[in-house]
Amino acid sequence: MADPNPKKNGEPTEEASLKAPLKDPKKKKDEKKDEDLSDEDLALKQQLELYVERVQDTLPGVQKLALESMRQEIRTSTSSMTSVPKPLKFLRPHYGTLKTFFVTMEDSELKKYLADILSVLALTMSAEGERESLKYRLLGSEGDIGSWGHEYVRNLAGEISQEYAVRQQTEDAKIEDLMELVQQIVAFHMKHNAEPEAVDLLMEVEDLDLLIEHVDAANYKRTCMYLASLTSYLPGPDDLLVLDIAYAIYLKFDDYPLALRIAIGLDNLQYVKSMFTSCNDIQRKKQFCYILARHGVHFVLEEEMVSDDDERESCQEILNNMKLSEGYLNLARDIEVMEPKSPEDIYKAHLIDGRASAGASVDSARQNLAATFVNAFVNAGFGQDKLMTVPSDASSGGTTGGWLYKNKEHGKASAAASLGMILLWDVDNGLSQLDKYFHSNDNHVIAGALLGVGIVNCSIKHDCDPAMALLSDYINKEDSTVRIGAIMGLGLAYAGTQNEQIHKQLSPILGDPNAPLDVIAFTAISLGLVFVGSCNADVAQSIILALMDRNEAELGEPLTRLLPLGLGLLYLGKQENVEATAEVSKTFNEKIKKYCDMTLLSCAYAGTGNVLKVQHLLGECSQHLEKGETHQGPAVLGIAMVAMAEELGLDMTIRSLEHMLQYGEQNIRRAVPLALGLLCISNPKVNVMDTLSRLSHDTDSEVAMAATISLGLIGAGTNNARIAGMLRNLSSYYYKEASLLFCVRIAQGLVHMGKGLLTLAPHHSERFLSSPTALAGLIVLLHTCLDMKSLILGKYHYVLYFLALAMKPRMLMTVDENQKPLSVPVRVGQAVDVVGQAGRPKTITGFQTHSTPVLLAAGDRAELATDKYIPLSPILEGFVVLRENPDFQEDN
């Protein structure tokens, strides 16, 4: 066989080749290439060319020897993969020759041998899309796939997924041969720490179940981390299937706390129950209860889950969040912020130039109302403040509630309810302090007290159900303010519990032709909160009928828009389950049809990160409409609701919203600040902060108000000094405009919420889970902010208390096995995403070491700085039970 580039004996020296430029350039290039080779490379090249000739020999013995030698050369060189290995490089010209010879060979062991070698050569040689490497692999011998090196296995995996896709399109194509290869490749990847590649291949060939048998104790955590982080980028229903596999793997290795996260993410209570029954460790069960309580899962332990009666009672107490208040106050004492703060401490008026104090004549009732809210937010959960809980002295004429009467009419309702906020989570104490307002002869005060009862019970489930006992008598009173107080109170106290009794009590109101519109609107919201994410058809039916009963005039009212929102909350995060209801909504009156459609869609896909739905909502926002269309507001909020689940989508959404500010109509611009507020809730990102600061000076007062409230939301509970400074400047800028100043005050209260110990972010468990009740509270507030003037600045300012649903301490509290606080050193730093990274990378960066209890900011992660204890939850957030490490030895 002729060599394609024959060697010349006595090659020209360097100079000769320089002097003779007339030679054929192609020849010159070849010669040059040969010259560049070192002696050993040259020898290798000639050696390989000899093998190629020998392979085509007629004697099988010679062929076999040549093939084995060639195979040996290739194998030894493919071990490292920085550049194309030399043997592959030198055999490139002969690829075609060997291919043609292969076809002429008779079937034999040798033919398979050659097929193996061709399969490896195809790695660098085959044309794009030919899948020759795979073709020859299937014709070759069934040897160990890994011996040809990683790069070969990876290339093969890529070709298998293409081949699989092609075979799926043809009828009755067999895939058994591919699946055998897949088995080998997956086993190889799992052995060599390439779990993500194994998962990707199995996703391509739609057979993730194979994974379960290949994981082992060393790599199951990395595999499941990758599976869990995949879900935010997969279309439904694939995302749920992937989580199911992760759950199965965790259970296989008895890693219950991580399996519980997945079970909650799947919203599968059967899984949660089975974990309680299969885990025998009572301390672990208590840790489960803390995690479930943080998520807001309504759950009653049965006998088979925790057999011992006393233990079951103490577990149920944790599940009912009865420990929350105590833990929060422990944190406050540890950080030394128990001292109550007054609104003046927050406004810091002395830091502003003189003119703001001159504007003190602005509508004092409005100012007092703002102070009521600021006071409630700042002292939330501390049980003491300087306005509502102070003992009455003789100067105020001996009447309790001096501050209460500095508020006008409906302002008194918010003032009375603010006592509930100050005593948040402390049910027994809260009810005894609110009791005095029930004897008032002012309906507004009674309404506020009813709402206060709801707030105190927010996210706590008390054994004797005080909220139901107190509030249900007031639902059908004459006065609509009292009714709203009781209805909203029930919604807050029983959010997420799916309590049938409430359905029985509230549904008749929706169908009552004489009930005022505001009562009906709040009833729909409360039902939405109680049955959040339950897809309950009966509740949906009653809200739909209430919507159909509204007349033309009522459909234009801002309050009517709360009805579709109540309906949407029933399907929160439940994706395609909303479709039947969405079809019904297309039959509604023109005025509300689009609005209802947007609201349902955005609620159903909230927190799923579904790209197609984001695109759909963006499409709705890009249309220029005539005046009076309102549905773009919820569409903009919807974009934020869908995309808030994961970081990447979040950053892209922030950029899209910037574009909307430039090109959108006015009603879109009013919603954009609110959407930004939701995306970065309690997470003050500098770029968003600057955008909102710019919008807070906008010429359109509605945009400015929304931006101001959103500044409060992104800084909620962070004490962020930069936002606090911006708000102080705004308060002097708007000192003559009562309504804008009111918004600035509310925002100031939010930033210093809980004196910096609280967060409004619904995400927890390292952003993997999102609490539905918390998200629902935020969504309700933001929807009411779409029409500030008529709701929050009107007489419905108490909708601000819906935030109580999202308020949670942003703490890490470590407790011992008797649930008593235990102080241990922890490292707190910025969380690093280590999914799919090789080795054991550090999970946090820039850490500081503190003793628990500690505060965790957005994006922080904590890890124990001692080996003396073992945490029973791998994710250190909220309450974590520590167990003494039996293997720990003190260093002298």
PyMOL commands that set and color helices and strands:
alter all, ss='L'
color gray80, all
select helices_A, chain A and resi 14-19+25-36+39-55+60-77+86-104+109-125+132-139+145-148+150-169+176-191+195-204+210-214+220-233+238-252+256-265+269-278+282-295+309-319+324-335+343-347+349-351+355-361+364-378+394-396+404-406+409-422+427-439+443-456+466-474+480-493+500-511+517-530+537-549+552-555+558-569+575-585+590-604+611-621+632-643+647-663+666-679+686-695+701-714+721-733+738-751+753-756+772-785+797-805
alter helices_A, ss='H'
color red, helices_A
select strands_A, chain A and resi 758-759+763-764+769-770+808-809+811-815+825-831+844-851+854-855+860-864+869-871+878-884
alter strands_A, ss='S'
color yellow, strands_A
deselect
rebuild
show_as cartoon
